[in-house]
Amino acid sequence: FFHVSIIAQIWYSIYMKNIKSIDGKIHIIEDFISPDTAMFIYKSINPHVDMSHQKAGPSVYSGPSAGENAEQVGRTRTIAAYNNDPWYNVAIDLLSMICPMMSRVISDFYKEEYDLKTAFYSKMLTGGRNVLHMDNRFVSTKDELIERPGADADRSGLLYFYSDCEGGELNFPFQNFKIKPNPGTFIFFTGDEEVPHEVTPVLSGER
């Protein structure tokens, strides 16, 4: 058996030492999960992505998600409901275990306790993009910077499962940083006016 406290110390030290920071604002962990696990999750969930629902514009589609305050996630709950596909259900279980890991890393890094609030799976095809935005703020019609209700202290995390496309880079213009993350990469940041970001148009393929 493994001693739990030792596991926690090893797990913490591995991830904290492998965080790459850009301008002190954007934080990246390569191989947060293995590329094989990322590919398994992608292949298991992809057939069930709702192609009838465009989440954030043309060619952007949604998969399983946890709503406000992530009520589905808990000791005996999952990030989304099971269905009749056993491989999908395994992927849902994996995601339900991975999301708390993401929250733990963010909590340890910022030295505050964070719990999962919302989560969603997103897929982009050719033509898909995400315009420049802030996760915790928005600009009003009067050009005023306004906090999204209840989001002032929120943090944002992105975990990548699959990318076989031209274009589709994650771009942070204030940091002059653009990346096309490999499967298994975890990226997190504050989500406020210091780190507006976008996904450049997918020119071909799937993201």
C-alpha atoms as a printed R data frame, in Angstrom:
    type eleno elety resid chain resno       x      y       z
1   ATOM     1    CA   PHE     A     1   0.000  0.000   0.000
2   ATOM     2    CA   PHE     A     2   0.986  3.652  -0.281
3   ATOM     3    CA   HIS     A     3   1.097  6.061   2.589
4   ATOM     4    CA   VAL     A     4  -1.312  8.878   1.710
5   ATOM     5    CA   SER     A     5   0.716 11.756   3.150
6   ATOM     6    CA   ILE     A     6   3.805 10.691   1.174
7   ATOM     7    CA   ILE     A     7   1.770 10.475  -2.011
8   ATOM     8    CA   ALA     A     8   0.470 14.001  -1.433
9   ATOM     9    CA   GLN     A     9   3.958 15.376  -0.912
10  ATOM    10    CA   ILE     A    10   5.341 13.665  -4.012
11  ATOM    11    CA   TRP     A    11   2.353 14.757  -6.125
12  ATOM    12    CA   TYR     A    12   2.656 18.350  -4.917
13  ATOM    13    CA   SER     A    13   6.395 18.588  -5.536
14  ATOM    14    CA   ILE     A    14   6.205 17.075  -9.026
15  ATOM    15    CA   TYR     A    15   3.595 19.538 -10.264
16  ATOM    16    CA   MET     A    16   4.914 22.625  -8.523
17  ATOM    17    CA   LYS     A    17   8.396 22.045  -9.965
18  ATOM    18    CA   ASN     A    18   7.049 21.525 -13.473
19  ATOM    19    CA   ILE     A    19   4.987 24.690 -13.786
20  ATOM    20    CA   LYS     A    20   6.236 27.008 -16.514
21  ATOM    21    CA   SER     A    21   5.077 30.607 -16.039
22  ATOM    22    CA   ILE     A    22   4.793 33.249 -18.740
23  ATOM    23    CA   ASP     A    23   5.180 36.818 -17.457
24  ATOM    24    CA   GLY     A    24   4.029 35.570 -14.048
25  ATOM    25    CA   LYS     A    25   0.462 35.472 -15.424
26  ATOM    26    CA   ILE     A    26   0.026 32.280 -17.464
27  ATOM    27    CA   HIS     A    27   0.998 28.949 -15.926
28  ATOM    28    CA   ILE     A    28   1.563 25.762 -17.906
29  ATOM    29    CA   ILE     A    29   2.021 22.123 -16.922
30  ATOM    30    CA   GLU     A    30   2.961 19.808 -19.775
31  ATOM    31    CA   ASP     A    31   1.786 16.201 -19.380
32  ATOM    32    CA   PHE     A    32  -0.574 17.040 -16.534
33  ATOM    33    CA   ILE     A    33  -2.217 13.879 -17.764
34  ATOM    34    CA   SER     A    34  -0.556 11.527 -20.219
35  ATOM    35    CA   PRO     A    35  -1.205 12.047 -23.935
36  ATOM    36    CA   ASP     A    36  -2.637  8.508 -23.942
37  ATOM    37    CA   THR     A    37  -5.205  9.419 -21.263
38  ATOM    38    CA   ALA     A    38  -6.031 12.627 -23.137
39  ATOM    39    CA   MET     A    39  -6.565 10.668 -26.357
40  ATOM    40    CA   PHE     A    40  -8.735  8.094 -24.572
41  ATOM    41    CA   ILE     A    41 -10.969 10.834 -23.158
42  ATOM    42    CA   TYR     A    42 -11.201 12.503 -26.565
43  ATOM    43    CA   LYS     A    43 -12.074  9.301 -28.429
44  ATOM    44    CA   SER     A    44 -14.630  8.294 -25.786
45  ATOM    45    CA   ILE     A    45 -16.410 11.646 -25.577
46  ATOM    46    CA   ASN     A    46 -16.114 12.820 -29.176
47  ATOM    47    CA   PRO     A    47 -18.969 10.673 -30.564
48  ATOM    48    CA   HIS     A    48 -21.291 12.247 -27.994
49  ATOM    49    CA   VAL     A    49 -20.460 15.902 -28.582
50  ATOM    50    CA   ASP     A    50 -23.676 17.757 -29.323
51  ATOM    51    CA   MET     A    51 -23.205 18.831 -32.935
52  ATOM    52    CA   SER     A    52 -26.621 20.500 -32.914
53  ATOM    53    CA   HIS     A    53 -25.587 23.022 -30.260
54  ATOM    54    CA   GLN     A    54 -23.122 25.734 -31.218
55  ATOM    55    CA   LYS     A    55 -21.666 26.873 -27.937
56  ATOM    56    CA   ALA     A    56 -19.677 29.973 -28.856
57  ATOM    57    CA   GLY     A    57 -20.254 30.631 -32.520
58  ATOM    58    CA   PRO     A    58 -20.041 28.685 -35.780
59  ATOM    59    CA   SER     A    59 -18.148 25.381 -35.662
60  ATOM    60    CA   VAL     A    60 -17.817 25.405 -31.849
61  ATOM    61    CA   TYR     A    61 -19.642 22.536 -30.162
62  ATOM    62    CA   SER     A    62 -20.199 21.361 -26.599
63  ATOM    63    CA   GLY     A    63 -19.826 18.110 -24.712
64  ATOM    64    CA   PRO     A    64 -20.351 17.100 -21.079
65  ATOM    65    CA   SER     A    65 -20.390 19.920 -18.564
66  ATOM    66    CA   ALA     A    66 -20.875 20.746 -14.893
67  ATOM    67    CA   GLY     A    67 -23.103 23.721 -14.222
68  ATOM    68    CA   GLU     A    68 -22.872 26.666 -11.856
69  ATOM    69    CA   ASN     A    69 -21.207 25.578  -8.615
70  ATOM    70    CA   ALA     A    70 -20.526 22.187 -10.263
71  ATOM    71    CA   GLU     A    71 -23.351 20.495  -8.402
72  ATOM    72    CA   GLN     A    72 -22.759 17.224 -10.225
73  ATOM    73    CA   VAL     A    73 -19.255 16.835  -8.803
74  ATOM    74    CA   GLY     A    74 -18.878 15.280  -5.381
75  ATOM    75    CA   ARG     A    75 -17.890 12.172  -3.511
76  ATOM    76    CA   THR     A    76 -20.509 10.058  -5.245
77  ATOM    77    CA   ARG     A    77 -21.308 12.253  -8.248
78  ATOM    78    CA   THR     A    78 -19.759 12.765 -11.654
79  ATOM    79    CA   ILE     A    79 -19.099 15.782 -13.848
80  ATOM    80    CA   ALA     A    80 -21.907 14.693 -16.184
81  ATOM    81    CA   ALA     A    81 -24.525 11.973 -16.390
82  ATOM    82    CA   TYR     A    82 -23.628  8.508 -17.634
83  ATOM    83    CA   ASN     A    83 -25.185  7.099 -20.801
84  ATOM    84    CA   ASN     A    84 -25.324  3.676 -22.470
85  ATOM    85    CA   ASP     A    85 -21.761  3.851 -23.845
86  ATOM    86    CA   PRO     A    86 -19.373  2.196 -21.355
87  ATOM    87    CA   TRP     A    87 -16.275  3.952 -22.723
88  ATOM    88    CA   TYR     A    88 -17.979  7.335 -22.398
89  ATOM    89    CA   ASN     A    89 -18.807  6.483 -18.794
90  ATOM    90    CA   VAL     A    90 -15.170  5.599 -18.069
91  ATOM    91    CA   ALA     A    91 -14.124  8.950 -19.564
92  ATOM    92    CA   ILE     A    92 -16.669 10.749 -17.371
93  ATOM    93    CA   ASP     A    93 -15.218  9.017 -14.311
94  ATOM    94    CA   LEU     A    94 -11.708 10.072 -15.353
95  ATOM    95    CA   LEU     A    95 -12.797 13.684 -15.838
96  ATOM    96    CA   SER     A    96 -14.545 13.620 -12.472
97  ATOM    97    CA   MET     A    97 -11.252 12.660 -10.840
98  ATOM    98    CA   ILE     A    98  -9.083 14.992 -12.931
99  ATOM    99    CA   CYS     A    99 -11.115 18.152 -12.241
100 ATOM   100    CA   PRO     A   100 -10.403 18.090  -8.483
101 ATOM   101    CA   MET     A   101  -6.710 17.597  -9.328
102 ATOM   102    CA   MET     A   102  -6.853 20.788 -11.395
103 ATOM   103    CA   SER     A   103  -8.529 22.624  -8.520
104 ATOM   104    CA   ARG     A   104  -5.869 21.331  -6.111
105 ATOM   105    CA   VAL     A   105  -2.986 22.571  -8.244
106 ATOM   106    CA   ILE     A   106  -4.618 25.996  -8.630
107 ATOM   107    CA   SER     A   107  -5.263 26.166  -4.876
108 ATOM   108    CA   ASP     A   108  -1.681 25.227  -4.050
109 ATOM   109    CA   PHE     A   109  -0.229 27.634  -6.581
110 ATOM   110    CA   TYR     A   110  -2.271 30.672  -5.500
111 ATOM   111    CA   LYS     A   111  -2.212 29.597  -1.834
112 ATOM   112    CA   GLU     A   112  -5.993 29.869  -1.557
113 ATOM   113    CA   GLU     A   113  -8.669 27.213  -1.541
114 ATOM   114    CA   TYR     A   114 -10.521 26.854  -4.835
115 ATOM   115    CA   ASP     A   115 -13.341 24.463  -5.654
116 ATOM   116    CA   LEU     A   116 -14.641 23.557  -9.074
117 ATOM   117    CA   LYS     A   117 -17.391 25.988 -10.067
118 ATOM   118    CA   THR     A   118 -18.127 25.179 -13.711
119 ATOM   119    CA   ALA     A   119 -16.587 22.912 -16.330
120 ATOM   120    CA   PHE     A   120 -17.345 22.183 -19.956
121 ATOM   121    CA   TYR     A   121 -15.965 20.203 -22.883
122 ATOM   122    CA   SER     A   122 -15.532 22.157 -26.112
123 ATOM   123    CA   LYS     A   123 -14.736 21.091 -29.659
124 ATOM   124    CA   MET     A   124 -13.836 23.338 -32.611
125 ATOM   125    CA   LEU     A   125 -13.959 22.408 -36.276
126 ATOM   126    CA   THR     A   126 -12.790 24.396 -39.294
127 ATOM   127    CA   GLY     A   127 -13.960 27.988 -38.899
128 ATOM   128    CA   GLY     A   128 -14.248 27.770 -35.123
129 ATOM   129    CA   ARG     A   129 -12.663 30.430 -32.950
130 ATOM   130    CA   ASN     A   130 -13.076 32.223 -29.639
131 ATOM   131    CA   VAL     A   131 -12.811 35.990 -29.816
132 ATOM   132    CA   LEU     A   132 -10.648 38.009 -27.434
133 ATOM   133    CA   HIS     A   133 -12.277 37.992 -24.000
134 ATOM   134    CA   MET     A   134 -11.779 37.874 -20.241
135 ATOM   135    CA   ASP     A   135 -13.305 35.039 -18.228
136 ATOM   136    CA   ASN     A   136 -14.053 37.184 -15.154
137 ATOM   137    CA   ARG     A   137 -14.738 40.568 -16.742
138 ATOM   138    CA   PHE     A   138 -16.586 42.030 -19.701
139 ATOM   139    CA   VAL     A   139 -16.678 45.395 -21.425
140 ATOM   140    CA   SER     A   140 -20.054 47.143 -21.372
141 ATOM   141    CA   THR     A   141 -21.602 49.047 -24.244
142 ATOM   142    CA   LYS     A   142 -20.211 52.158 -22.522
143 ATOM   143    CA   ASP     A   143 -16.681 50.714 -22.642
144 ATOM   144    CA   GLU     A   144 -16.721 50.106 -18.889
145 ATOM   145    CA   LEU     A   145 -14.862 47.121 -17.479
146 ATOM   146    CA   ILE     A   146 -17.385 45.178 -15.392
147 ATOM   147    CA   GLU     A   147 -16.850 42.156 -13.140
148 ATOM   148    CA   ARG     A   148 -18.937 39.146 -13.981
149 ATOM   149    CA   PRO     A   149 -21.214 38.538 -10.974
150 ATOM   150    CA   GLY     A   150 -19.484 36.473  -8.317
151 ATOM   151    CA   ALA     A   151 -16.380 35.910 -10.449
152 ATOM   152    CA   ASP     A   152 -13.875 38.382  -8.991
153 ATOM   153    CA   ALA     A   153 -11.634 35.764  -7.359
154 ATOM   154    CA   ASP     A   154 -12.242 32.950  -9.860
155 ATOM   155    CA   ARG     A   155  -9.387 31.223 -11.660
156 ATOM   156    CA   SER     A   156  -9.483 29.657 -15.117
157 ATOM   157    CA   GLY     A   157  -8.022 26.314 -16.157
158 ATOM   158    CA   LEU     A   158  -7.789 24.669 -19.583
159 ATOM   159    CA   LEU     A   159  -6.935 21.002 -20.108
160 ATOM   160    CA   TYR     A   160  -6.259 19.859 -23.672
161 ATOM   161    CA   PHE     A   161  -7.230 16.442 -25.047
162 ATOM   162    CA   TYR     A   162  -6.729 16.618 -28.806
163 ATOM   163    CA   SER     A   163  -5.510 18.988 -31.487
164 ATOM   164    CA   ASP     A   164  -4.984 18.084 -35.116
165 ATOM   165    CA   CYS     A   165  -5.544 21.355 -36.882
166 ATOM   166    CA   GLU     A   166  -4.042 24.336 -38.640
167 ATOM   167    CA   GLY     A   167  -4.592 27.551 -36.688
168 ATOM   168    CA   GLY     A   168  -6.517 27.294 -33.432
169 ATOM   169    CA   GLU     A   169  -3.742 28.735 -31.258
170 ATOM   170    CA   LEU     A   170  -4.437 29.994 -27.740
171 ATOM   171    CA   ASN     A   171  -3.281 33.620 -27.853
172 ATOM   172    CA   PHE     A   172  -2.548 36.013 -24.966
173 ATOM   173    CA   PRO     A   173  -1.809 39.343 -26.688
174 ATOM   174    CA   PHE     A   174  -0.837 41.256 -23.522
175 ATOM   175    CA   GLN     A   175   1.884 38.700 -22.828
176 ATOM   176    CA   ASN     A   176   2.782 38.378 -26.516
177 ATOM   177    CA   PHE     A   177   2.365 34.641 -26.054
178 ATOM   178    CA   LYS     A   178   0.738 32.158 -28.404
179 ATOM   179    CA   ILE     A   179   0.615 28.392 -27.950
180 ATOM   180    CA   LYS     A   180  -0.955 25.334 -29.547
181 ATOM   181    CA   PRO     A   181  -1.017 23.047 -26.499
182 ATOM   182    CA   ASN     A   182  -0.178 19.377 -26.809
183 ATOM   183    CA   PRO     A   183  -2.687 16.795 -25.511
184 ATOM   184    CA   GLY     A   184  -2.427 16.490 -21.745
185 ATOM   185    CA   THR     A   185  -1.334 20.099 -21.207
186 ATOM   186    CA   PHE     A   186  -2.948 22.097 -18.383
187 ATOM   187    CA   ILE     A   187  -2.917 25.920 -18.514
188 ATOM   188    CA   PHE     A   188  -4.280 28.161 -15.764
189 ATOM   189    CA   PHE     A   189  -4.490 31.904 -15.092
190 ATOM   190    CA   THR     A   190  -6.510 34.538 -13.235
191 ATOM   191    CA   GLY     A   191  -9.031 35.231 -15.997
192 ATOM   192    CA   ASP     A   192  -9.154 38.983 -15.375
193 ATOM   193    CA   GLU     A   193  -8.186 42.075 -17.359
194 ATOM   194    CA   GLU     A   194  -4.485 41.206 -17.108
195 ATOM   195    CA   VAL     A   195  -4.864 38.088 -19.263
196 ATOM   196    CA   PRO     A   196  -7.407 38.591 -22.051
197 ATOM   197    CA   HIS     A   197  -7.121 35.704 -24.472
198 ATOM   198    CA   GLU     A   198  -8.549 34.246 -27.642
199 ATOM   199    CA   VAL     A   199  -8.466 31.151 -29.815
200 ATOM   200    CA   THR     A   200  -7.387 32.033 -33.330
201 ATOM   201    CA   PRO     A   201  -9.534 30.648 -36.190
202 ATOM   202    CA   VAL     A   202  -9.213 26.949 -36.916
203 ATOM   203    CA   LEU     A   203  -8.164 26.914 -40.561
204 ATOM   204    CA   SER     A   204  -8.545 23.169 -41.025
205 ATOM   205    CA   GLY     A   205  -8.902 20.054 -38.912
206 ATOM   206    CA   GLU     A   206 -10.238 19.647 -35.398
207 ATOM   207    CA   ARG     A   207  -9.340 21.213 -32.051
